[in-house]
Each structure stands twice: as structure tokens, then as C-alpha cells.
Amino acid sequence: MVKQVTVVCPHEGADKGKRFVITRMSAVAADRWGRHCLQAAASSGADIAGVAAGGGIAAVAAAGIGIFAAMDPARMDELIDQLLQCVQMQPDPSNPAMLLPWDVVSAGEQIEEIPTLGWLQKEAFALHVDFFKGVGQLFSLLTLMLGTESNAPAPASAT
């Protein structure tokens, strides 16, 4: 089953308490979206530390949400819009099956505060990459171990 989370806007103002359901993209869609993010950031000429060329969603997780700052604004908007397609608004908590798709939410007046948009982007991004955070520590440890191994003297060979 595809992972979903329900989030409640914590910010003071008109959007406080509004509920949103975020559904994770399929693995194929998330990987494609991740590769497109990397390509857009790399084509800007920005040096993105720790990001391997050709990586997918795992490489985007390594870069963090700041990867969007390295992109052409039009391409950044496209990729953020793709990410936000995973967001739906739950206008009536007593009827959780009633969900408004992102296209309706973004075209209407359902979101009234600018900080809510940034918060939703961060929440949607986190849903797609948070599971890499724990694994990232393992990769770092493995890289360290492999680096140490390669610098160690070779075992004495029998003559």
C-alpha cells in the first residue's frame, strides 16, 4: 500500500488547523522525479555537495530541499508543482473521504497564507525522502569503512 500521511497546518493565521493528506509517489515516479531534480540542478552549473550524477530520489534526499535553490526558476516551479500533486486537502475532518486534489486547492482560495505553501512543500518532500535519512548514516559508515580498508596495508602474502 502506498504511504499516506495526514498533516495539520501548525502556523498561526488563516490556515492554522487545515488538514492535508500527502500520498507518496510510486517508486518509479519518485525516482524519475528525483533524477529530473538532479538534472535541473546540475544544468544550472551549481556544485551540489554529496550528490552523484545520475542518482534518483536518494541523491535528492542527500541534497535536501535546498536542491531547488540551484535550479532555473521555471524548472523549479514545474518540479515543485509535480511534487505537490501528491497533496490533497481534507476540508471536513468529520468526512475524511472528502479530499480536494492539489489542482483545486492551488487554483482556489483554500490556502490563504504564504508560509503554508512552503510548509506543504517541505512536508511532501519529507514524505518522499525521510526514509533515506537512516540509511544515509549506514552509507556514510560503509563509505568510511571502505575508505579505511583501501588505505590499510595489504596483508602479508605467503612466499
Legacy VTK file of the C-alpha trace (Angstrom):
# vtk DataFile Version 3.0
C-alpha trace
ASCII
DATASET POLYDATA
POINTS 159 float
0.000 0.000 0.000
1.204 3.499 -0.827
2.141 5.511 2.241
-0.043 8.457 3.166
0.254 10.963 5.962
-2.247 13.479 7.235
-0.710 16.750 8.353
-2.311 19.685 10.114
-1.090 23.204 9.447
0.637 24.439 12.619
1.122 28.067 11.579
-0.795 30.914 13.143
-3.164 32.633 10.765
-5.991 31.721 8.428
-4.596 28.266 7.558
-3.989 27.072 11.143
-5.612 23.678 11.652
-6.274 22.962 7.979
-5.728 19.289 7.174
-3.868 17.867 4.198
-3.264 14.304 3.042
0.037 13.646 1.299
0.422 10.431 -0.698
3.852 9.113 -1.614
4.584 8.773 -5.340
5.209 5.330 -6.730
8.846 4.243 -6.621
9.170 4.694 -10.384
7.593 8.162 -10.367
9.666 9.263 -7.349
12.897 8.042 -8.925
12.076 9.821 -12.202
11.161 12.999 -10.314
14.414 12.749 -8.340
16.501 12.336 -11.497
14.750 15.333 -13.062
15.514 17.398 -9.937
19.182 16.445 -10.130
19.374 17.178 -13.846
17.753 20.583 -13.364
20.112 21.476 -10.518
23.192 20.166 -12.334
22.349 22.013 -15.553
22.376 25.248 -13.562
26.092 24.727 -13.028
25.725 24.651 -9.242
28.018 22.381 -7.290
25.790 20.223 -5.107
27.943 18.548 -2.482
27.464 14.836 -1.995
25.195 14.336 -4.984
26.209 11.728 -7.520
25.290 12.364 -11.140
22.502 10.112 -12.355
21.200 9.488 -8.842
17.493 9.353 -8.253
15.428 10.158 -5.227
18.211 9.024 -2.870
20.541 11.670 -4.303
17.834 14.308 -3.934
17.450 13.237 -0.301
21.200 13.726 0.154
20.948 17.256 -1.240
17.842 18.174 0.762
15.056 20.539 -0.160
17.679 23.216 -0.838
18.352 21.490 -4.166
15.584 23.632 -5.634
17.587 26.801 -4.983
20.129 25.659 -7.581
17.553 25.455 -10.381
16.225 27.736 -13.051
13.054 29.258 -11.520
10.716 27.940 -14.239
12.074 24.395 -13.900
11.935 24.682 -10.105
8.251 25.657 -10.321
7.499 22.661 -12.572
9.191 20.201 -10.240
7.586 21.636 -7.104
4.204 21.536 -8.841
4.826 17.853 -9.651
5.692 17.195 -6.013
2.583 18.977 -4.769
0.337 16.800 -6.948
0.702 14.364 -4.032
-1.103 16.804 -1.712
-4.848 16.856 -1.169
-6.830 18.996 1.231
-9.252 17.456 3.698
-11.737 20.319 4.164
-14.001 18.447 6.587
-12.257 16.296 9.232
-15.580 14.590 10.010
-15.656 13.339 6.404
-12.059 12.125 5.778
-13.015 10.584 2.425
-13.729 14.038 1.007
-10.429 15.230 -0.461
-9.724 18.152 -2.749
-6.938 17.498 -5.278
-3.989 19.897 -5.409
-5.168 21.453 -8.689
-8.401 22.540 -6.974
-6.587 23.656 -3.809
-3.974 25.709 -5.665
-6.489 27.264 -8.066
-8.864 28.327 -5.318
-8.634 30.207 -2.083
-8.186 27.171 0.172
-4.655 28.242 1.130
-4.506 31.793 2.383
-1.028 32.139 3.887
2.315 32.060 2.034
4.114 30.108 4.804
1.589 27.294 4.348
2.880 26.690 0.823
6.486 26.349 1.972
5.397 24.084 4.825
3.446 21.822 2.441
6.433 21.637 0.078
8.661 20.618 2.992
6.146 18.024 4.232
5.688 16.484 0.767
9.446 16.423 0.212
9.999 14.813 3.615
7.488 12.048 2.900
9.434 11.119 -0.213
12.950 11.249 1.221
12.828 10.779 5.000
13.309 7.033 4.809
16.757 7.704 3.303
17.961 9.597 6.378
18.552 6.497 8.477
20.007 4.626 5.544
22.278 7.575 4.778
24.075 7.076 8.070
24.709 3.452 7.120
26.048 4.514 3.721
28.356 7.035 5.399
29.651 4.370 7.770
30.121 1.918 4.911
31.972 4.537 2.856
34.203 5.306 5.831
34.906 1.618 6.379
35.654 1.012 2.714
37.900 4.072 2.619
39.775 2.848 5.663
40.082 -0.623 4.204
41.608 0.699 0.962
44.232 2.707 2.897
45.199 -0.189 5.125
48.366 -2.065 4.249
47.834 -5.216 2.250
48.019 -8.413 4.250
51.384 -10.185 4.096
51.342 -12.746 1.362
52.906 -16.152 1.690
56.174 -16.550 -0.202
LINES 1 160
159 0 1 2 3 4 5 6 7 8 9 10 11 12 13 14 15 16 17 18 19 20 21 22 23 24 25 26 27 28 29 30 31 32 33 34 35 36 37 38 39 40 41 42 43 44 45 46 47 48 49 50 51 52 53 54 55 56 57 58 59 60 61 62 63 64 65 66 67 68 69 70 71 72 73 74 75 76 77 78 79 80 81 82 83 84 85 86 87 88 89 90 91 92 93 94 95 96 97 98 99 100 101 102 103 104 105 106 107 108 109 110 111 112 113 114 115 116 117 118 119 120 121 122 123 124 125 126 127 128 129 130 131 132 133 134 135 136 137 138 139 140 141 142 143 144 145 146 147 148 149 150 151 152 153 154 155 156 157 158
